[in-house]
Amino acid sequence: MGFPRSVLAPGEELLVHSHPHWRALVRPALVAVVGAGLAGIAGGFVEVQVVHAADRSVAWALLAGLYTLVVVPYGLWPAVRWARTALVVTDERVLYRPAGSARRGVDVPLRRVSAVRFRHTLADRALGTGCLILECGHLPPVEIDHVPHVATVHALVYDELQRLPPPPPPTPPTRAPRFRWGLPGRR
């Protein structure tokens, strides 16, 4: 699924658009394949062992219901969630839109990012994935897991941070008008 360009501001340049790493699809694929194999074995058992046609149709319905109860939440739904999750890096911000029943997401303006880090284990390095960590001042860090090619994304975000113009110098505070007791209009 493509990321909706309507979310981007006018003039905002898209640098990276990716889904979580493909390793998130391994477990759903195994569930679907093993579930289909077990359902096939159970179907063969039903055809051989169940004699009456009415009992056979009930057994097939129970088998189909059990297969659906296992494969949909543990095989199909994680694959759909993977396809609908998006990580987008632009020249102005980092957007992370996880899929789910509630609409939620993280938008981090690059001007607010004080540090960008990444973390990956030995297995993550072998697979080319990791966790991107964005630190935003006094707020808790934003951690985005399963980022493919996390070192490249980290370097890209860091380069964009370096290209940002420096923040303007702080303006001196203005003095508040003095309050004087007395009648209105008197000084």
KAJO-V517026 format. One record per residue. N is the residue number from 1. RES is the residue in one letter. SS is DSSP state (helix for helix, strand for strand, loop for the rest). PSI is psi in degrees with one decimal (999 if undefined). OMEGA is omega in degrees with one decimal (* if undefined). Layout:
((N RES SS PSI OMEGA) (N RES SS PSI OMEGA))
//
This chain:
((1 M loop 132.1 179.7) (2 G loop 154.5 178.4) (3 F loop 134.6 -178.2) (4 P loop 120.6 -179.3) (5 R helix -15.6 179.7) (6 S helix -18.2 179.1) (7 V helix -26.3 -178.2) (8 L loop 144.8 177.7) (9 A loop 156.7 176.7) (10 P loop 131.9 -179.8) (11 G loop -2.7 179.7) (12 E loop 129.4 -175.4) (13 E loop 127.6 178.7) (14 L strand 123.3 -178.7) (15 L strand -44.3 -178.8) (16 V strand 135.2 169.7) (17 H strand 117.2 -178.7) (18 S strand 164.4 173.2) (19 H loop 171.8 173.0) (20 P strand 164.4 -177.7) (21 H loop 151.7 -176.6) (22 W helix -17.7 -178.5) (23 R helix -18.0 175.6) (24 A helix -14.8 179.5) (25 L helix -4.9 -176.3) (26 V helix -49.8 -178.7) (27 R helix -46.3 176.7) (28 P helix -36.7 178.5) (29 A helix -42.3 177.9) (30 L helix -40.0 178.5) (31 V helix -43.6 -179.0) (32 A helix -43.7 -177.6) (33 V helix -47.8 -179.5) (34 V helix -39.6 177.5) (35 G helix -41.4 177.8) (36 A helix -39.3 178.0) (37 G helix -46.0 179.1) (38 L helix -37.7 177.3) (39 A helix -35.7 176.8) (40 G helix -42.4 177.7) (41 I helix -44.2 179.1) (42 A helix -35.7 177.0) (43 G helix -40.6 175.4) (44 G helix -40.2 177.2) (45 F helix -42.1 179.4) (46 V helix -44.8 -178.2) (47 E helix -36.4 -176.7) (48 V helix -42.4 -169.5) (49 Q helix -30.8 -175.7) (50 V loop 122.1 -172.3) (51 V loop -48.3 -173.8) (52 H loop 141.4 -177.0) (53 A helix -38.5 -179.8) (54 A helix -42.7 177.8) (55 D helix -36.0 179.5) (56 R helix -41.7 179.7) (57 S helix -36.3 176.3) (58 V helix -42.1 179.4) (59 A helix -40.3 177.5) (60 W helix -39.1 178.8) (61 A helix -42.1 177.2) (62 L helix -40.2 178.9) (63 L helix -43.2 178.5) (64 A helix -40.6 177.9) (65 G helix -42.7 178.6) (66 L helix -42.6 177.8) (67 Y helix -43.1 179.5) (68 T helix -41.5 -179.6) (69 L helix -26.0 -179.4) (70 V helix -47.1 -170.7) (71 V helix -36.6 -177.6) (72 V helix -53.2 -177.8) (73 P helix -27.8 -175.5) (74 Y helix -9.8 -179.9) (75 G helix -53.8 -175.1) (76 L helix -49.0 -176.2) (77 W helix -43.5 176.0) (78 P helix -32.7 177.6) (79 A helix -40.4 177.1) (80 V helix -41.6 178.6) (81 R helix -40.2 177.6) (82 W helix -44.8 -177.4) (83 A helix -27.8 -177.5) (84 R helix -2.0 177.2) (85 T loop 134.8 -176.1) (86 A strand 139.4 170.4) (87 L strand 122.4 -177.5) (88 V strand 130.6 174.3) (89 V strand 125.0 175.8) (90 T strand -178.4 178.7) (91 D loop -4.2 -179.4) (92 E loop -23.5 -175.0) (93 R strand 169.9 174.2) (94 V strand 126.0 -179.5) (95 L strand 135.1 175.6) (96 Y strand 119.1 -178.2) (97 R strand 94.5 176.2) (98 P loop 146.4 178.3) (99 A loop 156.0 178.2) (100 G loop -175.3 -177.8) (101 S loop -28.1 178.7) (102 A loop 143.5 178.1) (103 R loop 117.3 178.4) (104 R loop 162.7 179.7) (105 G loop 173.7 -179.8) (106 V strand 125.7 172.7) (107 D strand 119.3 -179.2) (108 V strand 109.8 175.4) (109 P strand 137.7 -178.2) (110 L helix -25.6 178.4) (111 R helix -24.2 -179.4) (112 R helix -14.3 -176.1) (113 V loop 123.3 178.7) (114 S loop -26.1 178.5) (115 A strand 148.0 176.1) (116 V strand 130.0 -179.0) (117 R strand 168.0 170.8) (118 F strand 158.3 -178.5) (119 R strand 133.2 171.7) (120 H loop 146.2 179.7) (121 T loop -179.4 177.7) (122 L helix -41.7 177.2) (123 A helix -39.2 177.3) (124 D helix -41.8 178.6) (125 R helix -39.5 179.0) (126 A helix -33.7 -179.4) (127 L helix -11.2 179.2) (128 G loop 40.8 -179.8) (129 T strand 175.7 177.8) (130 G strand -167.4 -177.7) (131 C strand 124.5 176.8) (132 L strand 129.6 -176.2) (133 I strand 121.3 178.7) (134 L strand 121.2 178.2) (135 E strand 130.2 -175.1) (136 C loop 73.5 176.0) (137 G loop -125.2 -175.0) (138 H loop -5.1 178.7) (139 L loop 158.6 176.2) (140 P loop 149.4 -177.7) (141 P loop 148.5 176.7) (142 V strand 119.6 -179.1) (143 E strand 124.2 179.1) (144 I strand 112.9 -176.5) (145 D strand 161.0 174.4) (146 H strand 41.7 177.0) (147 V strand 121.0 178.0) (148 P strand 141.8 -179.2) (149 H loop 54.8 -172.9) (150 V helix -34.3 179.6) (151 A helix -38.4 178.0) (152 T helix -43.1 178.3) (153 V helix -40.4 176.9) (154 H helix -47.1 -179.8) (155 A helix -38.1 179.3) (156 L helix -45.1 178.4) (157 V helix -41.3 179.2) (158 Y helix -42.6 177.7) (159 D helix -40.1 178.2) (160 E helix -34.9 176.2) (161 L helix -37.6 179.9) (162 Q helix -28.0 -179.0) (163 R helix -17.5 -179.4) (164 L loop 141.6 175.9) (165 P loop 151.7 -179.9) (166 P loop 151.1 179.8) (167 P loop 150.0 179.7) (168 P loop 151.3 179.2) (169 P loop 149.6 -179.2) (170 P loop 141.1 178.4) (171 T loop 145.3 178.7) (172 P loop 144.1 -179.2) (173 P loop 140.5 177.6) (174 T loop 146.5 180.0) (175 R loop 136.4 177.0) (176 A loop 146.0 177.9) (177 P loop 143.6 -179.1) (178 R loop 141.3 177.4) (179 F loop 129.4 177.9) (180 R loop 139.9 176.9) (181 W loop 146.6 175.5) (182 G loop -168.5 -179.0) (183 L loop 152.1 178.4) (184 P loop 139.5 177.9) (185 G loop -15.1 179.9) (186 R loop 145.4 177.8) (187 R loop 999 *))
//
